[in-house]
Amino acid sequence: MLLPHSSRSAVFHSPVWRRVFPRRAVTPIRILTTTRRYQSSDASSDKKPYYITTPIYYVNAAPHIGHLYTTVLADVVKRWQELKGKEARLLTGTDEYGLKIQQAATIAGVNPKTFCDTGAETFKKLADTANISYDRFIRTTDPDHQAAVEHVWRVLREAGYISLKKHSGWYSISDEAFYPETGIEKTIHPPTGQEILVSKETGKTVEWMSEENYHFNLSSMGPKLLEFYDKNLNWLLPSQRYDMLKAEVSRGLEDLSISRPRERLEWGIPVPGDPSQTIYVWLDALINYLTFTGYPYTPADQTVWPANLQIIGKDIIRFHCIYWPAFLLAIGAELPKQILSHAHWTMSKKKMSKSDGNVVDPFHAIKRWGVDTMRFYLCIDGGIIKDGDYSNQEIEDKYKKYLGSQIGSLLTRVCSAKYSVSDAVKCEQEGRKVELNEKMSQLYNKLRYETLDGFRSRVDGRMEVMDFPNAIREILDVVSETHKYIHATQLWDAEQEAIRSYMLYPAAEALRISGILLQPFMPGKMEKLLNLLNVDAKNRTWERAVLGADFEYGVGASGTKAQVFPRFPIKEEDM
């Protein structure tokens, strides 16, 4: 929904705006005093919800596996924070303005808004299909977002950061970005064999363009950005990309074009006070992270800003780690606490592309393998530093090796009809003691006092540094050690039931705790596993994810025939 400049004030008083932000007694804010409203105190920052964002996805093309990967990582972080008892918020959505959308809609023979409605619904469907627990699916065509963008523009303009001047440079229509001379290179266009110029960063074609538009005074922000980088050494992960970012900013920044002539780009938010210009899509898009917080009308002590973690692909670091913090510094808002940039997905070590026919359809992948299998695979095989190489064979192998033969098999062994999980729990609760020979005692003590001691902390340590693959491996290691324990103790041959129950307890605990800690990664499957163990929903928490913290589970668990990870081929109802 586009509104002319003369109608922008109506946005704040519209029924839609009132539904998003109910009217309350907040003192109106002068624009220039807004610069301190989104600077939170340390105290309020500790109390506010943990706020995670994904990039908003461009609707000019169908979702691919990279979109799913980013969104799953964000969802895992949100669920992990909630598991730890922290209130958390997750924002995802779609980027719907810009020249690419305008051109794609023209080719499709529909108006841009209709085109965006279809694309947004597809991305929203993917989030729902992947069991993403988002708090809002934002669209840049939402009325409250337009209001927030217009407000930021006015703050920047009145603070002296915006000026109108002629701009010439190498422009990529695909990236909707200008690149400096040092940021382009010659290459050969495979279909034609002709020499073309492309962006070094994205590989997208560029062309020389000259026009008059508004600029953001980015050149003055370099020292402030470098000072921030130096004071916040872990702001951008991984560190290798942080070093590259600092080097780029140290070389100097050029002022940034932040509008396009309306005659060339109609599909976008008009510049307040100048309907001949359209706001640059990246300035518009980045503001979505503030829009969700109620900016600019939510008081600083009530906002979820700043974001605790923003997850992005490595191809959009410049936008999120140079432009975005520069805009925030210019309006006086606090910067995000941390940005995680992940690598991409390849297939057979080749970049995915439509021309090569190797782009993975995430809907098809989920239908084929199941949602939690895909979530597990993306988290354990996805690359943060190096690109992950997508392989259907790897998905099948990891399903069999880890999900079926490790986690699923441990459930079967622990819940064998030969012994009683509930009696094992009761044995511990009542403090029963049994005499064990030296070998059995050593095996018992190793699992209970070495493997399970500090289990939760080890996994949390990995999650603190966003090491998703090794967080999962910490859990799989415990599962593997528990299998070795059951095999070495040969519980099924224990002569006395008391010994079986006593020896079973740490194995049952290993399974229960693993199920709790795996919930953020595979929420559906772990719900089923914990149900089979008869773990009460109220006990599937961080506090209970330690040995001896739950004496209520196990009733009816023994002898179950149900499987969480059945053998291949997987029936659709078992996914």
N, C-alpha and C positions, 0 to 999 in steps of 0.2 A: 504494500500500500504506500504510494508516494503522495506526499502532501506538498503543495506549493509553499514557498517561504511565508507568504502572508497568512497561511493557516497553521503554522507550526505551533502557535500557542494553544490551539485547540486540542492538540495531542494530549497535553497534560490534563485537560478537563474532560476528555472523552470517556464514555463508559468503559472502553477497553482498558484505558490507563487506570481508571479507578479500581477495576477488578484486579489488575496486577499489583498496584500499590494503593491500598485503601487510604482514604483521606485521614490524616491524623494531625495532631497539634505540633507541627514543626515550624519553627521560625523561618521565613523565607531567607534565602541566602543570596548575598550579592556575589556576582560572578567571581570577582577577584579574591573573595575570601574562601571560595570553594577549594582553593589549592591546599588547604590543610584538613579538609573534611575526611580525606581518605588516608590520613596518617594515623594509624592505630597505635595506642600505647601498648607496652609490653603486657600489661595486665589484661587488657581487653583482647589482645592477640591470643593469649593462652586460653581464654574462655570461648572464643569464637569457634564455630565449626571448622573442621579441616576441609579446605576447599580445593578440589581437583578439577582440571579442565583438560579436554582434548582440543585439538584444532577444530574449527568448524569446517566442514567438508564442502568442496565446491560441487554444485549440482549439475555441472555441464556433462558429466560422464557417470557411468554406473559405479557403485562401490567396488573396491578391490580388496585383496587380502590385507594390504597395508592399513586400510581404514579400520578393518576389524581388529588388527593387531594393536594399534594405538588405543582403540576404545576398550579392548579387553584389559590392557595394562592399567588404564585409568580405573576401570571397575574393580580390578583386583586390589589396587591401592585403597580405594574407597571402602571396600568390604573389609580389608585388613584393619583400617582405622576403626571401623565400627566394631569389629571383633574385639579390639582392644578397649572398647568402651567409649570411644570418641565419637561425638556427633560429626557427621561428614556430609559434604555436598559434592555432587558430580554434575558438571555441565558439559553437554555435547550439542551438536546441532549442525546447521548448514549455512554456508556462505553463498548468498544468492544474487549479489549485484556484480556488475562489471561487463566488460566488452565481450568476454567469452560467452557469458550467458546470453547477452543480447544477440550475438551471432548464432549461437546454437538454437535459440528460440526462433529466429528468422528461418533457419534451415528446416526446422521442424514444422514451420507454418502455424505457430501459436504465439500468443502474446507472452512476454517474459514471465509474468506472474503465474500463469497457468503452467508454463514450463517448469518453474521453480516448485510449484505445488507438487507436481509429479515426482521431481527429484528428491524433494525433502521427505516425502512420504516413503520413498524407497530407503533412504538412509535411516529413517526412524524405524522402519520395519526391520532393518538389519540389527539395530540396537536392541529391539525387542526380542528378535529371534535369538540373539546371542546372550540373552538374560542380563542385559546391562541395567544396572540400578541407577539410572540417571535421575536427577531431580528436576531438570528442565531440558527439553529439546528446543534449543533456541534457533530462531531463524532471523537473518538480518533484515528481512522484510517485516518483522514484527514492529508495531507502532512504538512500543517503549524503547526499542533499540534505536529507531530513527531519532527519537527525542534525546537519547543519551549522546548520540553522535553529534547532533547539532549543538548540544551544550558544550561538548569538548571542543568543537570548532570555535565557538565563541570565546571560550576561556583562552585558547591558544592565540586567537587573533588579538584579544584585548591585552594579553601579556606580551605582545610584540613578537611572537614566534612565526607569524604567517605574513608573507608578502607576495605580491603579484609580479611576475616577471616572465620573460621569454625563456623557454627551455628547449635545448636541443640535445639529443643523445640517442644511444642505442636502446631501442624499446622492444620488449618481447610481449607480443599479444597474449601468448599462452600463459606467461608468468604475470602479466599485467604489471610489469616493472621495468624501469630504466636501469641500464647497467653502465658503469664507467668503461672507458677504453681498455683499462687493464682487466676488465671482467669478461671480455669476449675473446673468441678465438675462431680460426678458420677450421672447417671440417668438410668432409665430403658427404653429400646427401645420398644415402644408399639407393633410393629408387631411381634417381636421375643421373648420378655420378657427377653432379655439379658441385662446385665449391660454394659453401654458404658460411655465414657468420652465425655463431651460436653463443649462448651464455656458458662460461666455463663451469658455473655452478650447477646449472640444471640441464644443459645440453639443448635448450629450446632456441629456435630461430629468433634472431633479432633483426631489426631494420632501423634505419636512421629516421628520426622523427623530430620535427621542430614545431613548437606551438607555445602559446602563452597560457600559463596556468599559475595556480598558487603553489608556493613552496613553503615547506617547514624548515626552519633554520637549524638543520641537523649539524651543519659544520661547526656550530658553537657548542655542541653537546659532547664532543669527544672527550675533553678533560673530565667532565662529570661522570661519563660512563666508565672511563678508565679508573677513576677514583673508586667508583662503586665496585667494579670488578676486583680491584686490589683488596678491598675490605671484605669481600664476600667470595672466598676462594672456592667454595663448593656450590656456587650459584648455578653454574651450568655443568651438567653431567653428560658424557664423561669428560674428564679433564683434558683429554687430547683436543677436543673441539673448543674448549675454553681457551687454550693456548692460541689456536688459530684465530679465534674471535678477537682476542686482545691484539694480536698482530695486525689484523685488518683495521681495527679502530685506530691503532697507533699510527698507521700510515696516513690518516686524515680522512674525514668524511665530507661528502658534498651535500649541499642542501637537497632536500627531498621533494620531488614534485608530488603534491597531494591532491591535485584535482585534474580533471580532463575537460576539454570544451564540450559543452552540452550537445553541440551539433555532431560530435563524433560519438559521444557516450551519453545516451538518454537514460539508460537503465541504471539508476543509482540515486543516491540522496543528493538533492540540489544543495549547493553551497549557500548557507544562510546569508541573505543580503545580495546574492549574485546568482540569479537563476540561469545565467549563461554558462555556469560551470557545474560540474558534478564531482562530488567528493570521491577521491581515490579509494578504490575498493579495499586496499590493505589498511588504510586508516579506519575506514568504516568497519571492516571485519574485526580488527583487533579490539575494538571497543566492546564487543559482545561480552567479554569477560567481566567488564564493569557493569554492563546492562543487567546481568543476572543478579548483581548485588543490590540493585535498586538505585544505582548512581543516577543523578547526583543528590537524591532526596532522602536516602537512608542515613541517619546519623552515624558517625564513625564508630561509636561504641555499640552499634547494632548491626553493622555490616559484616558479611563474611569475607570481605576483602581485607588483606591481600590474599591472593591464591597461595596455598601452601605448596602446590606442585602443579606445573603445567607440562603436559607431555606432548612432544612434537616429533615429527620426523626430521632427520638431519638436513633435509633440503630447505627447510624454512627457518633456519637458525637466524639468518640476517634479520628477518622480519620480527622475530620474537625476542631476539637478544640485542638488537641495535635499535630498530625503529620503535618497538614497543616500550622498552625502558626509557627511551628518549622522550616519547610522548608523555609517559607517566611522570617523569621528572619535570617536564615542562608545565604540567597542570598541578604539580605538587602532591601527587598521589604516591603512596608507598609501592615499591616494586614487589613482584612475586617473590616468594621465599626461595623457590628453586625451580629450575627448568631441566627436564630430562629429555634429551634428544636421542632418539633411537635410530638404528640403521634400517636399511630397507630389506625387502625380500627379493631373492633371485630364484630362478629355476634352472637347474643344471649349470649353476654359476653364471647364468646370463640374465641380464636385466629383463624384467617382464615388460612386454610391449604387445599391443594388439597386432602389429604387423607380423610378429613371430608366433602369435597364437598361443602364448604361454601365460596369459593373465588369468589368475585364479579367481573364480567367482565365489565369494564367501558364502552365498546362499547355498550353492551346490555343495561346497565343502562341508557345511554344517549338516545338510541333509544326508550326505554320504557317511560322515563319521560320527555325527552327534555333536551337540553343542559343547558339552563338557570335555569331550575328547579334543575338540579343536581348541578350546580355551587352554587346556593342559599343554597341547603341542606348541601353540604359539608362545606360551610363557617359557617353556623349557628349551625350545630350539630357536626362538627369536633372537636377533642380534641387537645388542646395544652399541657396541663398538664396531663389530664386523657384520656385514649383511648376513641374514639367515638364508639358507638355501631350502626352498620349499620342495618337499618330496612326499608323494602319496605313500611310497614304500616306507619312508621314515615314520609317517603317522601310524601305519599299520604295525611296524616293528615296535614302536614305543608303546602302543596300546597293548600289544601282547606282552612285552617285557616288563613294563612298569604297572600298567593299570590292571591287566588280567592276571599275570603271573606273580605280581608282588602284592598290590593292595587288595585286589579281588580274592586272590588265593589266601591271603592272611585272614580275611573275614571268614572264609570257609573253614580254615584250620582252627581258628579261635572258637568259632561257633559249632564245632563238631559235636555230634550227639554223644560222643564218648565222655564228655565232661561238661560241667555246668559253669557258665560265665557268672550267673547270679550267685552260685555258691562260692566261687572264687572271690567275688566282691565281698560277700558276707564274711568269708574267712579273714580277709584283711581288716574289715570293719571291727570284727570281734577280737582281733589280735591273736588269733590261733597260731600256735607255734608247732613246727614239725621238725623232726630230726632228718638232716640230709647228709649224704656222704660228701666227701670233699669235692668231687667233681661237680655234683649237682649244686652244691653251695657256691662254687666259683661261678658257674654259669648264671645262677640266679642273681648273685651280687653284681656281676658284670652288666647284665641287662638293666637291673633296677637302679644301681648306684653309679653306673658310668654312662651307659647309653641314654637312659631317660633323665638323668640329672642334667639340668641345663638345656634340655631339648628345646623348649619353647624359646629360650633366650638365643639359642644358636640360629633358629629360623628368623627371629625378629632382627637379629644383627644383620642378616642378609637383606631383609626387607628395608631396613633403615637406609641402606645404600642402593636401593632399587635393583638388587641383584636377584631378579626373579628366577632364573634357571637354578642357581645354587640354593635358593630358599626351598625350592621343590626338592632338590637333591638331598638337602639336610633331612627332609621328611622321608624320602625314599631310603636313605641310609639306615634310619631307625627301623623302617619296615623290613629291610633286608636283614638287619641284625636280629630282628625278632624271629624271622624265618629260621635263621641259623640256630637260634636258641631252642625253638620247638623241635627242630630236627635233632639237635645234640642231646636234649633232655629226653626225647622220645616219650612225651607226655602220655601218648595213647597207651603206652605199656606200663605206666606207673601202677604198681600193685595196689596201693591204698588210695582211696578216693581223696583222703585228706591231703596227701602229697600232690595229687593232680590239681586240686583246687589251689593249693598254696603256690605251686609252680606256674599255674596258668595266669595268675593275677597280673604280673608285670607284662605278659604278652597281651592280655586284654587291654591293659592301660595304654600300651604302645599303640594299639589299633584305635582306641577311643581318642587319644590325644592327637594322633595323626589325622583322624577324621575331622576333628575340630579345626586344626591348623590348615587343612586343605580346603575348608569351606570357601574362602575368597576365590580360589582358583577354579574349583568345580562345585559350585553351590548346589546344583541339582543332584549330582551323584553322591555328594557327601551327606546331603539330607537323607537320602535313601539308606546309606551305610549306617548313619547314626540312628535312624529309625529301626534298622534291623538289630542294632545293639540295645535298642530300647533306652537310648539316652534322652532324657527329658529335654524339650526345647529350651527351657530356662537354664539348662546346664551346659549348653554348647557355647560357652563363653571363654574369654581370655583367662579369667580367674580359675576356671575349671580345667584349663589345658595344662595341668601339672599332675604328677602322680599323687594319688590319694585324695583328690579333690571332689570325687563324686562316688557316693555309695548307693545310688539309687538305680543304676542301670543293670542290664543283664537278664532281667526276668523275661523268659520266653525266647531268648536269643539262641540258645543251644539247639542244635538240630535243624536250623532253618535251611531250606533248600533254595532260597532266593539268591540271586546273583546280582551284584552291582555292575560288574564288567563281564558280560557273557562272552563265550568264544565266538570267533568269526565263523560264518558271516553274521553280522549283528542285525537282528530284526529291528524295524523302525520303532516299535513300542519299547525296546530296551535301550534306546539311545539316550 
